[in-house]
Amino acid sequence: MKIYFACSITGGRELEATYQQIVAALSADGHEIPTSHLAQPEALENERNLTPQDVYQRDVNWINNCDVLIAEVSVPSHGVGYEIGFALHIGKPVLCLHQKERTVSKMITGNSDPALTVNDYSNVEEAIAQAQTFLLTYN
């Protein structure tokens, strides 16, 4: 399955290790993740080398060509919010994961779109298990 993994880049990188573990687990399960590089430490620096137009076109293309979008939304990010809305608008299933103690935008938690799932997690293993269960629904 082709997964667009969305995570905060310019909004903050404090959950980078979590992003890496989720991406690694899903990749190990055999899924293709064109955005896997965004979980890596050099993501912020590499993205600086691209124009806003390049990032937009690249990311919209990846979302259009993915089967699902999985977003870690614990760290607020304008880009991730846009990607979630865009994916839902074109009919892609979306899973939003966030740490239990984090507050998530009501624009996400209040959305009743049946293609949107929002789950909280206590640890990265739980987040990975939730992502794997979500993927079984759409596989």
C-alpha positions, 0 to 999 in steps of 0.5 A, spaced: 500 500 500 502 507 498 502 511 504 503 518 505 505 520 512 504 527 514 508 530 520 510 537 522 517 539 519 517 547 520 512 547 526 517 543 530 521 536 530 520 534 537 517 528 535 522 526 530 524 519 533 516 517 533 515 519 526 522 515 524 519 509 528 512 509 525 515 510 518 520 504 519 515 499 522 510 501 516 516 500 511 518 493 514 511 491 513 512 492 506 508 499 505 511 504 500 512 511 503 514 516 498 514 521 504 519 517 509 525 522 508 520 527 512 521 523 518 529 524 518 533 529 521 535 532 515 528 533 513 528 541 515 534 542 511 532 539 505 526 542 505 529 549 505 532 547 498 526 547 495 521 552 493 514 553 496 511 551 489 516 545 488 513 542 495 506 544 493 506 540 487 510 534 489 506 533 495 499 534 492 502 529 487 504 524 492 497 525 496 493 524 489 497 517 488 497 514 495 492 509 497 491 513 504 494 518 508 497 517 515 498 524 519 502 524 526 498 531 529 501 532 536 505 538 533 501 543 530 502 544 523 499 548 517 502 544 512 499 537 515 492 540 516 492 542 509 494 535 507 489 532 511 483 537 508 486 535 501 486 528 502 479 528 505 477 532 499 479 527 494 476 521 497 482 518 501 482 515 507 486 519 513 488 516 520 490 522 524 495 519 530 496 524 536 499 523 543 494 522 549 496 528 552 496 533 546 490 538 544 488 537 537 485 542 533 477 542 533 477 542 525 480 535 526 477 532 532 470 535 530 470 533 522 465 527 521 467 525 515 467 517 515 474 517 511 477 520 517 479 516 523 482 520 529 486 516 535 490 518 541 496 513 543 500 512 549 506 510 546 509 509 539 508 502 539 500 503 540 501 508 535 504 503 530 499 498 532 493 503 530 496 505 524 497 497 522 489 496 524 487 502 520 491 499 514 488 493 514 481 496 513 483 499 507 488 493 504 
